[in-house]
Amino acid sequence: MSKTFLGKGLGFPVTVNDNSILAEAAFEESIRQSIWIILATAKGERVMRPDFGCGIYDLVFEVNSPSTVGKVSQAVREALLRFEPRIDVLDVQVTSVSDFEGEKLLINIDYQVRATNNVFNLVYPFYLERSVS
C-alpha cells in the first residue's frame, strides 16, 4: 500500500545523507517531525505566519504547578488541532519532573494518523525557567 498521500519533505533538523543530498522525511516520520516543529515554534516566531506554533512558550516562566500543567496540555491540543490535520490527538498527558537539569514538563502525546489508523506516541520535553529563591 502506498503512503504517498501522507507526504514527504525535507527532514528536521536539516541534515545531509550518505549521498551528500539533503535528507528527507516521509510518511509517518514526516508527521512526527511536523508535530515536533509545531511544539518547538513559539507563536510570533515566524514572520510570515505569526499565528503558527504552540502557546507553551508563553508559559516558560510559570510556576511548576497543576495549573501550568493544564495550560500546557490545552495549548498543545489546540496547536495540533489547528496545524496538523493528518492526525487525531488521542491523549495529551503532561508530567512534572524536577531534576538536576531543572524544572521540566514531559508532554506525552498519543495520536492516530487519520489515513492509516496507525497509533503513535511522542514525548516532548518542555523546560521551565527555574526560579531563584
Chimera marker file (.cmm) of the C-alpha trace (Angstrom):
<marker_set name="trace">
<marker id="1" x="0.000" y="0.000" z="0.000" r="1" g="1" b="0" radius="0.5"/>
<marker id="2" x="1.397" y="3.372" z="-0.997" r="1" g="1" b="0" radius="0.5"/>
<marker id="3" x="1.588" y="6.050" z="1.674" r="1" g="1" b="0" radius="0.5"/>
<marker id="4" x="2.462" y="8.946" z="-0.624" r="1" g="1" b="0" radius="0.5"/>
<marker id="5" x="-0.704" y="10.754" z="0.493" r="1" g="1" b="0" radius="0.5"/>
<marker id="6" x="0.935" y="11.274" z="3.908" r="1" g="1" b="0" radius="0.5"/>
<marker id="7" x="3.553" y="13.479" z="2.284" r="1" g="1" b="0" radius="0.5"/>
<marker id="8" x="7.296" y="13.878" z="2.387" r="1" g="1" b="0" radius="0.5"/>
<marker id="9" x="9.721" y="16.744" z="2.502" r="1" g="1" b="0" radius="0.5"/>
<marker id="10" x="12.988" y="17.917" z="3.993" r="1" g="1" b="0" radius="0.5"/>
<marker id="11" x="13.893" y="16.278" z="7.269" r="1" g="1" b="0" radius="0.5"/>
<marker id="12" x="14.128" y="18.188" z="10.517" r="1" g="1" b="0" radius="0.5"/>
<marker id="13" x="16.693" y="19.039" z="11.603" r="1" g="1" b="0" radius="0.5"/>
<marker id="14" x="18.141" y="19.578" z="8.149" r="1" g="1" b="0" radius="0.5"/>
<marker id="15" x="20.929" y="17.051" z="7.535" r="1" g="1" b="0" radius="0.5"/>
<marker id="16" x="22.830" y="15.582" z="4.620" r="1" g="1" b="0" radius="0.5"/>
<marker id="17" x="22.546" y="11.865" z="3.857" r="1" g="1" b="0" radius="0.5"/>
<marker id="18" x="25.321" y="9.496" z="2.722" r="1" g="1" b="0" radius="0.5"/>
<marker id="19" x="24.974" y="10.691" z="-0.888" r="1" g="1" b="0" radius="0.5"/>
<marker id="20" x="25.513" y="14.353" z="0.093" r="1" g="1" b="0" radius="0.5"/>
<marker id="21" x="21.841" y="15.103" z="-0.557" r="1" g="1" b="0" radius="0.5"/>
<marker id="22" x="19.523" y="16.816" z="1.900" r="1" g="1" b="0" radius="0.5"/>
<marker id="23" x="17.787" y="14.138" z="3.964" r="1" g="1" b="0" radius="0.5"/>
<marker id="24" x="14.040" y="13.709" z="3.588" r="1" g="1" b="0" radius="0.5"/>
<marker id="25" x="11.306" y="12.693" z="5.986" r="1" g="1" b="0" radius="0.5"/>
<marker id="26" x="8.470" y="10.673" z="4.535" r="1" g="1" b="0" radius="0.5"/>
<marker id="27" x="5.052" y="9.438" z="5.606" r="1" g="1" b="0" radius="0.5"/>
<marker id="28" x="4.652" y="8.858" z="9.387" r="1" g="1" b="0" radius="0.5"/>
<marker id="29" x="8.120" y="10.278" z="10.056" r="1" g="1" b="0" radius="0.5"/>
<marker id="30" x="7.081" y="13.455" z="8.256" r="1" g="1" b="0" radius="0.5"/>
<marker id="31" x="4.083" y="13.729" z="10.580" r="1" g="1" b="0" radius="0.5"/>
<marker id="32" x="6.223" y="13.121" z="13.688" r="1" g="1" b="0" radius="0.5"/>
<marker id="33" x="8.647" y="15.840" z="12.628" r="1" g="1" b="0" radius="0.5"/>
<marker id="34" x="5.769" y="18.194" z="11.864" r="1" g="1" b="0" radius="0.5"/>
<marker id="35" x="4.400" y="17.729" z="15.391" r="1" g="1" b="0" radius="0.5"/>
<marker id="36" x="7.863" y="18.427" z="16.824" r="1" g="1" b="0" radius="0.5"/>
<marker id="37" x="8.152" y="21.615" z="14.727" r="1" g="1" b="0" radius="0.5"/>
<marker id="38" x="4.719" y="22.829" z="15.850" r="1" g="1" b="0" radius="0.5"/>
<marker id="39" x="5.610" y="22.294" z="19.518" r="1" g="1" b="0" radius="0.5"/>
<marker id="40" x="9.091" y="23.815" z="19.148" r="1" g="1" b="0" radius="0.5"/>
<marker id="41" x="7.824" y="27.019" z="17.494" r="1" g="1" b="0" radius="0.5"/>
<marker id="42" x="6.636" y="29.899" z="19.651" r="1" g="1" b="0" radius="0.5"/>
<marker id="43" x="3.707" y="31.946" z="18.367" r="1" g="1" b="0" radius="0.5"/>
<marker id="44" x="5.011" y="35.041" z="16.603" r="1" g="1" b="0" radius="0.5"/>
<marker id="45" x="8.368" y="33.425" z="15.837" r="1" g="1" b="0" radius="0.5"/>
<marker id="46" x="7.661" y="33.049" z="12.106" r="1" g="1" b="0" radius="0.5"/>
<marker id="47" x="7.402" y="36.460" z="10.493" r="1" g="1" b="0" radius="0.5"/>
<marker id="48" x="5.141" y="35.425" z="7.617" r="1" g="1" b="0" radius="0.5"/>
<marker id="49" x="2.960" y="33.176" z="9.822" r="1" g="1" b="0" radius="0.5"/>
<marker id="50" x="2.759" y="34.846" z="13.245" r="1" g="1" b="0" radius="0.5"/>
<marker id="51" x="-0.124" y="32.604" z="14.335" r="1" g="1" b="0" radius="0.5"/>
<marker id="52" x="1.850" y="29.382" z="13.693" r="1" g="1" b="0" radius="0.5"/>
<marker id="53" x="3.232" y="27.463" z="16.662" r="1" g="1" b="0" radius="0.5"/>
<marker id="54" x="2.294" y="26.433" z="20.148" r="1" g="1" b="0" radius="0.5"/>
<marker id="55" x="1.448" y="28.731" z="23.045" r="1" g="1" b="0" radius="0.5"/>
<marker id="56" x="3.543" y="26.806" z="25.567" r="1" g="1" b="0" radius="0.5"/>
<marker id="57" x="6.404" y="29.295" z="25.286" r="1" g="1" b="0" radius="0.5"/>
<marker id="58" x="4.182" y="31.938" z="26.870" r="1" g="1" b="0" radius="0.5"/>
<marker id="59" x="4.323" y="29.729" z="29.980" r="1" g="1" b="0" radius="0.5"/>
<marker id="60" x="8.088" y="29.271" z="30.291" r="1" g="1" b="0" radius="0.5"/>
<marker id="61" x="8.296" y="31.474" z="33.407" r="1" g="1" b="0" radius="0.5"/>
<marker id="62" x="5.235" y="29.959" z="35.096" r="1" g="1" b="0" radius="0.5"/>
<marker id="63" x="5.499" y="28.087" z="38.377" r="1" g="1" b="0" radius="0.5"/>
<marker id="64" x="5.621" y="24.309" z="38.006" r="1" g="1" b="0" radius="0.5"/>
<marker id="65" x="2.070" y="23.664" z="39.252" r="1" g="1" b="0" radius="0.5"/>
<marker id="66" x="-1.064" y="21.720" z="38.284" r="1" g="1" b="0" radius="0.5"/>
<marker id="67" x="-2.412" y="24.925" z="36.743" r="1" g="1" b="0" radius="0.5"/>
<marker id="68" x="0.612" y="25.213" z="34.454" r="1" g="1" b="0" radius="0.5"/>
<marker id="69" x="0.296" y="21.526" z="33.532" r="1" g="1" b="0" radius="0.5"/>
<marker id="70" x="-3.314" y="22.145" z="32.484" r="1" g="1" b="0" radius="0.5"/>
<marker id="71" x="-2.399" y="25.228" z="30.448" r="1" g="1" b="0" radius="0.5"/>
<marker id="72" x="0.381" y="23.337" z="28.644" r="1" g="1" b="0" radius="0.5"/>
<marker id="73" x="-1.912" y="20.418" z="27.860" r="1" g="1" b="0" radius="0.5"/>
<marker id="74" x="-4.568" y="22.733" z="26.431" r="1" g="1" b="0" radius="0.5"/>
<marker id="75" x="-2.040" y="24.735" z="24.364" r="1" g="1" b="0" radius="0.5"/>
<marker id="76" x="-0.632" y="21.521" z="22.850" r="1" g="1" b="0" radius="0.5"/>
<marker id="77" x="-4.086" y="20.185" z="21.960" r="1" g="1" b="0" radius="0.5"/>
<marker id="78" x="-5.103" y="23.477" z="20.337" r="1" g="1" b="0" radius="0.5"/>
<marker id="79" x="-1.891" y="23.786" z="18.301" r="1" g="1" b="0" radius="0.5"/>
<marker id="80" x="-2.042" y="20.231" z="16.987" r="1" g="1" b="0" radius="0.5"/>
<marker id="81" x="-5.726" y="20.522" z="16.165" r="1" g="1" b="0" radius="0.5"/>
<marker id="82" x="-5.064" y="23.685" z="14.186" r="1" g="1" b="0" radius="0.5"/>
<marker id="83" x="-1.786" y="22.910" z="12.426" r="1" g="1" b="0" radius="0.5"/>
<marker id="84" x="-1.613" y="19.128" z="11.907" r="1" g="1" b="0" radius="0.5"/>
<marker id="85" x="-4.742" y="17.953" z="10.054" r="1" g="1" b="0" radius="0.5"/>
<marker id="86" x="-3.284" y="14.500" z="9.299" r="1" g="1" b="0" radius="0.5"/>
<marker id="87" x="-3.748" y="13.308" z="12.893" r="1" g="1" b="0" radius="0.5"/>
<marker id="88" x="-6.322" y="12.868" z="15.621" r="1" g="1" b="0" radius="0.5"/>
<marker id="89" x="-4.956" y="13.651" z="19.074" r="1" g="1" b="0" radius="0.5"/>
<marker id="90" x="-5.970" y="10.764" z="21.319" r="1" g="1" b="0" radius="0.5"/>
<marker id="91" x="-4.414" y="11.963" z="24.564" r="1" g="1" b="0" radius="0.5"/>
<marker id="92" x="-2.064" y="14.590" z="25.956" r="1" g="1" b="0" radius="0.5"/>
<marker id="93" x="-0.541" y="13.847" z="29.350" r="1" g="1" b="0" radius="0.5"/>
<marker id="94" x="1.831" y="16.286" z="31.000" r="1" g="1" b="0" radius="0.5"/>
<marker id="95" x="4.136" y="15.079" z="33.760" r="1" g="1" b="0" radius="0.5"/>
<marker id="96" x="6.091" y="17.426" z="36.002" r="1" g="1" b="0" radius="0.5"/>
<marker id="97" x="9.742" y="16.490" z="36.621" r="1" g="1" b="0" radius="0.5"/>
<marker id="98" x="12.370" y="18.193" z="38.777" r="1" g="1" b="0" radius="0.5"/>
<marker id="99" x="15.946" y="17.013" z="38.400" r="1" g="1" b="0" radius="0.5"/>
<marker id="100" x="19.494" y="18.310" z="38.027" r="1" g="1" b="0" radius="0.5"/>
<marker id="101" x="18.501" y="19.912" z="34.690" r="1" g="1" b="0" radius="0.5"/>
<marker id="102" x="15.828" y="21.983" z="36.432" r="1" g="1" b="0" radius="0.5"/>
<marker id="103" x="12.073" y="22.098" z="36.180" r="1" g="1" b="0" radius="0.5"/>
<marker id="104" x="10.602" y="20.414" z="33.122" r="1" g="1" b="0" radius="0.5"/>
<marker id="105" x="7.350" y="19.068" z="31.858" r="1" g="1" b="0" radius="0.5"/>
<marker id="106" x="7.254" y="15.894" z="29.787" r="1" g="1" b="0" radius="0.5"/>
<marker id="107" x="4.463" y="16.237" z="27.248" r="1" g="1" b="0" radius="0.5"/>
<marker id="108" x="3.317" y="12.764" z="26.211" r="1" g="1" b="0" radius="0.5"/>
<marker id="109" x="1.169" y="12.851" z="23.063" r="1" g="1" b="0" radius="0.5"/>
<marker id="110" x="-0.742" y="9.844" z="21.758" r="1" g="1" b="0" radius="0.5"/>
<marker id="111" x="-2.004" y="10.408" z="18.236" r="1" g="1" b="0" radius="0.5"/>
<marker id="112" x="-3.548" y="8.472" z="15.388" r="1" g="1" b="0" radius="0.5"/>
<marker id="113" x="-2.767" y="9.048" z="11.719" r="1" g="1" b="0" radius="0.5"/>
<marker id="114" x="-6.185" y="9.593" z="10.142" r="1" g="1" b="0" radius="0.5"/>
<marker id="115" x="-5.437" y="7.993" z="6.774" r="1" g="1" b="0" radius="0.5"/>
<marker id="116" x="-3.954" y="4.754" z="8.119" r="1" g="1" b="0" radius="0.5"/>
<marker id="117" x="-5.362" y="4.498" z="11.682" r="1" g="1" b="0" radius="0.5"/>
<marker id="118" x="-1.821" y="3.811" z="12.946" r="1" g="1" b="0" radius="0.5"/>
<marker id="119" x="-1.291" y="4.984" z="16.526" r="1" g="1" b="0" radius="0.5"/>
<marker id="120" x="1.939" y="6.676" z="17.640" r="1" g="1" b="0" radius="0.5"/>
<marker id="121" x="3.394" y="8.338" z="20.716" r="1" g="1" b="0" radius="0.5"/>
<marker id="122" x="5.715" y="11.319" z="21.034" r="1" g="1" b="0" radius="0.5"/>
<marker id="123" x="7.279" y="12.733" z="24.211" r="1" g="1" b="0" radius="0.5"/>
<marker id="124" x="8.302" y="16.382" z="24.066" r="1" g="1" b="0" radius="0.5"/>
<marker id="125" x="10.379" y="17.859" z="26.934" r="1" g="1" b="0" radius="0.5"/>
<marker id="126" x="9.426" y="21.417" z="27.890" r="1" g="1" b="0" radius="0.5"/>
<marker id="127" x="11.797" y="23.223" z="30.245" r="1" g="1" b="0" radius="0.5"/>
<marker id="128" x="10.502" y="25.795" z="32.706" r="1" g="1" b="0" radius="0.5"/>
<marker id="129" x="12.754" y="28.581" z="33.930" r="1" g="1" b="0" radius="0.5"/>
<marker id="130" x="13.990" y="27.740" z="37.398" r="1" g="1" b="0" radius="0.5"/>
<marker id="131" x="13.009" y="30.404" z="39.894" r="1" g="1" b="0" radius="0.5"/>
<marker id="132" x="15.800" y="31.794" z="42.055" r="1" g="1" b="0" radius="0.5"/>
<marker id="133" x="14.990" y="31.700" z="45.762" r="1" g="1" b="0" radius="0.5"/>
<link id1="1" id2="2" r="1" g="1" b="0" radius="0.2"/>
<link id1="2" id2="3" r="1" g="1" b="0" radius="0.2"/>
<link id1="3" id2="4" r="1" g="1" b="0" radius="0.2"/>
<link id1="4" id2="5" r="1" g="1" b="0" radius="0.2"/>
<link id1="5" id2="6" r="1" g="1" b="0" radius="0.2"/>
<link id1="6" id2="7" r="1" g="1" b="0" radius="0.2"/>
<link id1="7" id2="8" r="1" g="1" b="0" radius="0.2"/>
<link id1="8" id2="9" r="1" g="1" b="0" radius="0.2"/>
<link id1="9" id2="10" r="1" g="1" b="0" radius="0.2"/>
<link id1="10" id2="11" r="1" g="1" b="0" radius="0.2"/>
<link id1="11" id2="12" r="1" g="1" b="0" radius="0.2"/>
<link id1="12" id2="13" r="1" g="1" b="0" radius="0.2"/>
<link id1="13" id2="14" r="1" g="1" b="0" radius="0.2"/>
<link id1="14" id2="15" r="1" g="1" b="0" radius="0.2"/>
<link id1="15" id2="16" r="1" g="1" b="0" radius="0.2"/>
<link id1="16" id2="17" r="1" g="1" b="0" radius="0.2"/>
<link id1="17" id2="18" r="1" g="1" b="0" radius="0.2"/>
<link id1="18" id2="19" r="1" g="1" b="0" radius="0.2"/>
<link id1="19" id2="20" r="1" g="1" b="0" radius="0.2"/>
<link id1="20" id2="21" r="1" g="1" b="0" radius="0.2"/>
<link id1="21" id2="22" r="1" g="1" b="0" radius="0.2"/>
<link id1="22" id2="23" r="1" g="1" b="0" radius="0.2"/>
<link id1="23" id2="24" r="1" g="1" b="0" radius="0.2"/>
<link id1="24" id2="25" r="1" g="1" b="0" radius="0.2"/>
<link id1="25" id2="26" r="1" g="1" b="0" radius="0.2"/>
<link id1="26" id2="27" r="1" g="1" b="0" radius="0.2"/>
<link id1="27" id2="28" r="1" g="1" b="0" radius="0.2"/>
<link id1="28" id2="29" r="1" g="1" b="0" radius="0.2"/>
<link id1="29" id2="30" r="1" g="1" b="0" radius="0.2"/>
<link id1="30" id2="31" r="1" g="1" b="0" radius="0.2"/>
<link id1="31" id2="32" r="1" g="1" b="0" radius="0.2"/>
<link id1="32" id2="33" r="1" g="1" b="0" radius="0.2"/>
<link id1="33" id2="34" r="1" g="1" b="0" radius="0.2"/>
<link id1="34" id2="35" r="1" g="1" b="0" radius="0.2"/>
<link id1="35" id2="36" r="1" g="1" b="0" radius="0.2"/>
<link id1="36" id2="37" r="1" g="1" b="0" radius="0.2"/>
<link id1="37" id2="38" r="1" g="1" b="0" radius="0.2"/>
<link id1="38" id2="39" r="1" g="1" b="0" radius="0.2"/>
<link id1="39" id2="40" r="1" g="1" b="0" radius="0.2"/>
<link id1="40" id2="41" r="1" g="1" b="0" radius="0.2"/>
<link id1="41" id2="42" r="1" g="1" b="0" radius="0.2"/>
<link id1="42" id2="43" r="1" g="1" b="0" radius="0.2"/>
<link id1="43" id2="44" r="1" g="1" b="0" radius="0.2"/>
<link id1="44" id2="45" r="1" g="1" b="0" radius="0.2"/>
<link id1="45" id2="46" r="1" g="1" b="0" radius="0.2"/>
<link id1="46" id2="47" r="1" g="1" b="0" radius="0.2"/>
<link id1="47" id2="48" r="1" g="1" b="0" radius="0.2"/>
<link id1="48" id2="49" r="1" g="1" b="0" radius="0.2"/>
<link id1="49" id2="50" r="1" g="1" b="0" radius="0.2"/>
<link id1="50" id2="51" r="1" g="1" b="0" radius="0.2"/>
<link id1="51" id2="52" r="1" g="1" b="0" radius="0.2"/>
<link id1="52" id2="53" r="1" g="1" b="0" radius="0.2"/>
<link id1="53" id2="54" r="1" g="1" b="0" radius="0.2"/>
<link id1="54" id2="55" r="1" g="1" b="0" radius="0.2"/>
<link id1="55" id2="56" r="1" g="1" b="0" radius="0.2"/>
<link id1="56" id2="57" r="1" g="1" b="0" radius="0.2"/>
<link id1="57" id2="58" r="1" g="1" b="0" radius="0.2"/>
<link id1="58" id2="59" r="1" g="1" b="0" radius="0.2"/>
<link id1="59" id2="60" r="1" g="1" b="0" radius="0.2"/>
<link id1="60" id2="61" r="1" g="1" b="0" radius="0.2"/>
<link id1="61" id2="62" r="1" g="1" b="0" radius="0.2"/>
<link id1="62" id2="63" r="1" g="1" b="0" radius="0.2"/>
<link id1="63" id2="64" r="1" g="1" b="0" radius="0.2"/>
<link id1="64" id2="65" r="1" g="1" b="0" radius="0.2"/>
<link id1="65" id2="66" r="1" g="1" b="0" radius="0.2"/>
<link id1="66" id2="67" r="1" g="1" b="0" radius="0.2"/>
<link id1="67" id2="68" r="1" g="1" b="0" radius="0.2"/>
<link id1="68" id2="69" r="1" g="1" b="0" radius="0.2"/>
<link id1="69" id2="70" r="1" g="1" b="0" radius="0.2"/>
<link id1="70" id2="71" r="1" g="1" b="0" radius="0.2"/>
<link id1="71" id2="72" r="1" g="1" b="0" radius="0.2"/>
<link id1="72" id2="73" r="1" g="1" b="0" radius="0.2"/>
<link id1="73" id2="74" r="1" g="1" b="0" radius="0.2"/>
<link id1="74" id2="75" r="1" g="1" b="0" radius="0.2"/>
<link id1="75" id2="76" r="1" g="1" b="0" radius="0.2"/>
<link id1="76" id2="77" r="1" g="1" b="0" radius="0.2"/>
<link id1="77" id2="78" r="1" g="1" b="0" radius="0.2"/>
<link id1="78" id2="79" r="1" g="1" b="0" radius="0.2"/>
<link id1="79" id2="80" r="1" g="1" b="0" radius="0.2"/>
<link id1="80" id2="81" r="1" g="1" b="0" radius="0.2"/>
<link id1="81" id2="82" r="1" g="1" b="0" radius="0.2"/>
<link id1="82" id2="83" r="1" g="1" b="0" radius="0.2"/>
<link id1="83" id2="84" r="1" g="1" b="0" radius="0.2"/>
<link id1="84" id2="85" r="1" g="1" b="0" radius="0.2"/>
<link id1="85" id2="86" r="1" g="1" b="0" radius="0.2"/>
<link id1="86" id2="87" r="1" g="1" b="0" radius="0.2"/>
<link id1="87" id2="88" r="1" g="1" b="0" radius="0.2"/>
<link id1="88" id2="89" r="1" g="1" b="0" radius="0.2"/>
<link id1="89" id2="90" r="1" g="1" b="0" radius="0.2"/>
<link id1="90" id2="91" r="1" g="1" b="0" radius="0.2"/>
<link id1="91" id2="92" r="1" g="1" b="0" radius="0.2"/>
<link id1="92" id2="93" r="1" g="1" b="0" radius="0.2"/>
<link id1="93" id2="94" r="1" g="1" b="0" radius="0.2"/>
<link id1="94" id2="95" r="1" g="1" b="0" radius="0.2"/>
<link id1="95" id2="96" r="1" g="1" b="0" radius="0.2"/>
<link id1="96" id2="97" r="1" g="1" b="0" radius="0.2"/>
<link id1="97" id2="98" r="1" g="1" b="0" radius="0.2"/>
<link id1="98" id2="99" r="1" g="1" b="0" radius="0.2"/>
<link id1="99" id2="100" r="1" g="1" b="0" radius="0.2"/>
<link id1="100" id2="101" r="1" g="1" b="0" radius="0.2"/>
<link id1="101" id2="102" r="1" g="1" b="0" radius="0.2"/>
<link id1="102" id2="103" r="1" g="1" b="0" radius="0.2"/>
<link id1="103" id2="104" r="1" g="1" b="0" radius="0.2"/>
<link id1="104" id2="105" r="1" g="1" b="0" radius="0.2"/>
<link id1="105" id2="106" r="1" g="1" b="0" radius="0.2"/>
<link id1="106" id2="107" r="1" g="1" b="0" radius="0.2"/>
<link id1="107" id2="108" r="1" g="1" b="0" radius="0.2"/>
<link id1="108" id2="109" r="1" g="1" b="0" radius="0.2"/>
<link id1="109" id2="110" r="1" g="1" b="0" radius="0.2"/>
<link id1="110" id2="111" r="1" g="1" b="0" radius="0.2"/>
<link id1="111" id2="112" r="1" g="1" b="0" radius="0.2"/>
<link id1="112" id2="113" r="1" g="1" b="0" radius="0.2"/>
<link id1="113" id2="114" r="1" g="1" b="0" radius="0.2"/>
<link id1="114" id2="115" r="1" g="1" b="0" radius="0.2"/>
<link id1="115" id2="116" r="1" g="1" b="0" radius="0.2"/>
<link id1="116" id2="117" r="1" g="1" b="0" radius="0.2"/>
<link id1="117" id2="118" r="1" g="1" b="0" radius="0.2"/>
<link id1="118" id2="119" r="1" g="1" b="0" radius="0.2"/>
<link id1="119" id2="120" r="1" g="1" b="0" radius="0.2"/>
<link id1="120" id2="121" r="1" g="1" b="0" radius="0.2"/>
<link id1="121" id2="122" r="1" g="1" b="0" radius="0.2"/>
<link id1="122" id2="123" r="1" g="1" b="0" radius="0.2"/>
<link id1="123" id2="124" r="1" g="1" b="0" radius="0.2"/>
<link id1="124" id2="125" r="1" g="1" b="0" radius="0.2"/>
<link id1="125" id2="126" r="1" g="1" b="0" radius="0.2"/>
<link id1="126" id2="127" r="1" g="1" b="0" radius="0.2"/>
<link id1="127" id2="128" r="1" g="1" b="0" radius="0.2"/>
<link id1="128" id2="129" r="1" g="1" b="0" radius="0.2"/>
<link id1="129" id2="130" r="1" g="1" b="0" radius="0.2"/>
<link id1="130" id2="131" r="1" g="1" b="0" radius="0.2"/>
<link id1="131" id2="132" r="1" g="1" b="0" radius="0.2"/>
<link id1="132" id2="133" r="1" g="1" b="0" radius="0.2"/>
</marker_set>
